[in-house]
Amino acid sequence: MIGVVNLLDDRFNYNQKGFTSIINQLIEMCLYHYEKYNNLNLYLSDPRVENFFDLPKPELSFGNHYNVSNEYLEMFFRTGFPNYNAHNVVLGPDIEKRNFIFNSIFKLKNEFFLDNDTYDVGIHIRGTDKKSEISEIKIESIFQKIDFFLENFNSNPIIFISTDEFKYIEYIKNEYKNIKIDHFTDNIYSYNGEPIHFRNDRKILDYQVLRDVYTLKNCKNLFYCYSNVSLMSIMIGNNNYNQKILLN
């Protein structure tokens, strides 16, 4: 039985989703099918994801497929379906399953280029409208955790910062002036606290967040937060970090 996976149902609130939220939710539904049928006979479609990835599309015929998305949603609204949640501490066995699903199904297009630089430390901080879901990460708490790392593990790391809100880059660069700190200077950032993922140029934003994710997954150590960007970075990195430090 082929499972058809997409986010066409209005209950997914597709227009409100960021790019990594879309990928993580598709993977969650693929995992639902895999645990039910113990196979990866899946037909995936999503216009934003297919800008960057080839997705499986086996031939569909009458009686050989079912709608995973509808079944998943019905269970979600009936039981709460706790697996899909970017606000939980990531756990090894769950990440390994998601990594398996991702590597088996999502094939990065050959013409698409992502930076493969490796940093000692990657930091991801989700700002803007995230504070409407959970408490905002305090910059003093971020400094305390960076200080502990500097004092105990590496006093002069090269750091990469990924964030949607530019103030965090400024705060960290001003606090650690003697440390090399990089970010993608051509990324679109929020300078006023307003979210950026509702903009019309979503293909550009999707590329930029995907580039951030692949850079974060190559870092030796990761400071992460409760967000879909962090979840996807850890998922495709498959716990290859020396340390994962939660900022929330």
C-alpha positions in Angstrom: 0.0 0.0 0.0 1.4 3.4 -1.1 1.1 6.2 1.4 0.3 9.6 -0.2 1.8 12.4 1.9 1.2 16.1 1.4 0.0 19.2 3.3 -3.0 20.1 1.1 -5.6 19.8 3.9 -6.5 23.3 5.2 -6.0 22.1 8.8 -2.2 22.1 8.2 -2.3 25.9 8.0 0.2 25.6 5.2 0.5 29.4 4.5 1.6 29.9 8.1 4.5 27.4 8.0 8.2 28.0 7.7 10.2 25.8 5.4 11.7 23.5 8.1 8.3 23.1 9.7 7.0 21.8 6.3 9.9 19.3 6.0 9.6 18.1 9.6 5.9 17.6 9.3 6.3 15.6 6.1 8.9 13.4 7.8 6.5 12.9 10.7 3.8 11.6 8.4 6.3 9.4 6.6 7.4 8.0 9.9 3.7 7.3 10.7 3.4 5.3 7.5 6.7 3.5 8.1 5.7 2.4 11.7 2.3 1.2 10.4 3.5 -0.7 7.3 7.2 -1.2 7.8 8.0 0.1 4.4 8.8 3.4 2.6 6.3 3.0 -0.2 5.4 6.7 -0.3 4.3 9.3 -2.7 5.3 12.8 -1.6 4.5 16.2 -3.0 5.1 19.7 -1.9 5.9 22.7 -4.2 8.3 24.4 -1.8 10.2 21.3 -0.9 10.5 20.2 -4.5 12.4 23.4 -5.3 15.3 21.8 -3.6 14.6 18.1 -3.3 13.5 15.2 -5.5 10.7 13.3 -3.8 9.4 9.8 -4.5 6.4 9.5 -6.9 5.6 5.9 -7.6 2.7 5.2 -10.0 -0.7 5.5 -8.3 -3.7 3.4 -9.4 -7.1 2.6 -8.0 -6.8 0.7 -4.7 -3.0 0.8 -4.3 -2.7 3.9 -2.1 -4.2 5.7 0.8 -4.1 9.3 2.1 -1.6 9.3 5.0 -2.2 13.0 5.6 -5.9 12.6 6.4 -5.3 9.6 8.6 -2.5 11.4 10.4 -4.7 14.5 11.0 -7.6 12.5 12.3 -5.3 10.8 14.8 -3.7 14.2 15.7 -7.0 15.8 16.5 -8.3 12.8 18.3 -5.2 12.0 20.5 -2.8 14.9 20.3 -0.3 12.7 18.6 2.7 13.7 20.7 5.6 12.8 18.4 5.6 15.9 16.2 6.8 18.7 18.5 9.7 21.0 18.0 9.4 22.1 21.7 10.8 18.9 23.2 14.4 17.9 24.0 15.6 15.9 21.1 16.3 12.2 21.9 18.7 9.9 20.1 16.3 7.0 19.0 13.7 9.4 17.6 16.4 11.4 15.7 17.9 8.2 14.3 14.5 7.3 12.9 13.9 10.7 11.4 17.4 10.7 9.9 16.7 7.3 8.3 13.4 8.7 6.8 15.1 11.9 5.5 18.0 10.1 3.9 15.8 7.5 2.3 13.3 9.9 0.8 14.6 13.4 0.4 17.2 13.6 -2.4 18.9 17.0 -2.7 18.9 18.1 -6.3 22.3 17.9 -7.9 22.3 21.5 -9.2 21.6 22.8 -5.7 24.7 24.0 -3.8 25.1 24.2 -0.1 28.0 25.5 1.9 30.0 22.7 3.6 32.2 24.8 5.9 32.8 23.3 9.4 32.7 25.4 12.5 33.7 24.5 16.1 30.3 25.9 17.4 27.0 26.4 15.7 24.3 28.5 17.5 20.7 28.7 16.4 18.3 31.2 18.1 14.7 31.5 17.0 13.4 35.0 17.6 10.6 37.2 16.3 7.2 35.6 16.8 8.4 32.5 18.6 7.8 34.3 21.9 4.1 33.9 21.3 4.5 30.1 21.7 7.2 29.8 24.4 9.2 32.2 26.6 11.8 34.3 24.8 15.4 33.1 25.3 17.2 35.6 27.5 20.5 36.8 26.2 22.1 36.5 29.7 21.3 32.8 29.7 22.9 32.5 26.2 26.0 34.2 27.4 26.2 32.0 30.5 26.1 28.8 28.4 28.7 30.1 25.9 30.9 31.2 28.8 30.8 27.7 30.3 31.7 26.2 27.0 34.6 28.6 26.5 35.9 28.0 30.0 35.7 24.2 29.9 36.0 23.0 26.3 37.3 25.5 23.8 38.5 29.0 24.7 38.8 30.2 21.1 36.3 28.5 18.8 35.1 29.6 15.4 31.4 30.2 15.8 28.5 30.2 13.2 25.2 31.9 14.2 21.9 31.2 12.6 18.9 33.3 13.6 15.9 35.1 12.1 16.4 38.2 14.3 19.6 40.2 13.8 19.8 41.5 17.4 21.2 38.2 18.5 24.1 38.4 16.1 24.9 41.9 17.4 24.6 40.8 21.1 26.9 37.9 20.7 29.5 39.7 18.5 29.6 42.6 20.9 30.0 40.3 23.9 32.8 38.1 22.3 34.9 40.6 20.3 38.0 38.4 20.3 36.3 35.4 18.8 35.7 34.8 15.1 31.9 34.7 14.6 30.3 34.2 11.2 26.8 34.5 9.8 25.4 34.6 6.3 25.5 38.3 5.5 23.1 38.0 2.6 20.4 36.4 4.7 17.1 38.2 5.2 16.9 39.1 8.9 14.3 40.8 11.1 15.5 44.1 12.6 12.2 45.0 14.3 11.0 41.8 15.9 8.5 41.1 13.1 8.6 37.6 11.6 10.2 37.1 8.2 8.7 33.8 7.1 5.4 35.4 5.9 7.2 37.4 3.2 6.4 36.9 -0.5 10.0 35.9 -1.5 9.6 32.5 0.2 11.9 30.6 -2.2 14.8 32.9 -1.2 13.9 32.4 2.5 13.6 28.7 2.0 17.0 28.5 0.4 18.6 30.6 3.2 17.1 28.6 6.0 18.2 25.3 4.3 21.7 26.7 3.9 21.7 27.5 7.6 20.5 24.0 8.5 23.2 22.3 6.5 25.8 24.6 8.0 24.6 23.9 11.6 24.6 20.2 11.0 28.3 20.3 10.1 29.3 22.1 13.3 31.2 20.2 15.9 29.1 21.5 18.8 25.5 22.9 18.7 23.7 25.4 20.8 20.1 24.8 19.8 16.7 25.9 20.8 13.1 24.7 20.5 12.5 25.3 16.8 12.0 23.4 13.6 15.4 24.7 12.3 17.2 23.2 15.2 15.2 20.0 15.0 16.0 19.6 11.3 19.7 20.4 11.8 20.0 17.7 14.5 17.9 15.3 12.5 20.2 15.4 9.4 23.3 15.6 11.5 22.1 12.5 13.3 23.7 13.2 16.6 27.2 13.7 15.2 27.9 16.6 17.5 30.3 16.5 20.4 27.8 18.4 22.4 24.2 19.6 22.0 23.4 22.4 24.5 19.8 23.5 24.8 19.4 27.3 25.1 15.7 27.4 26.3 
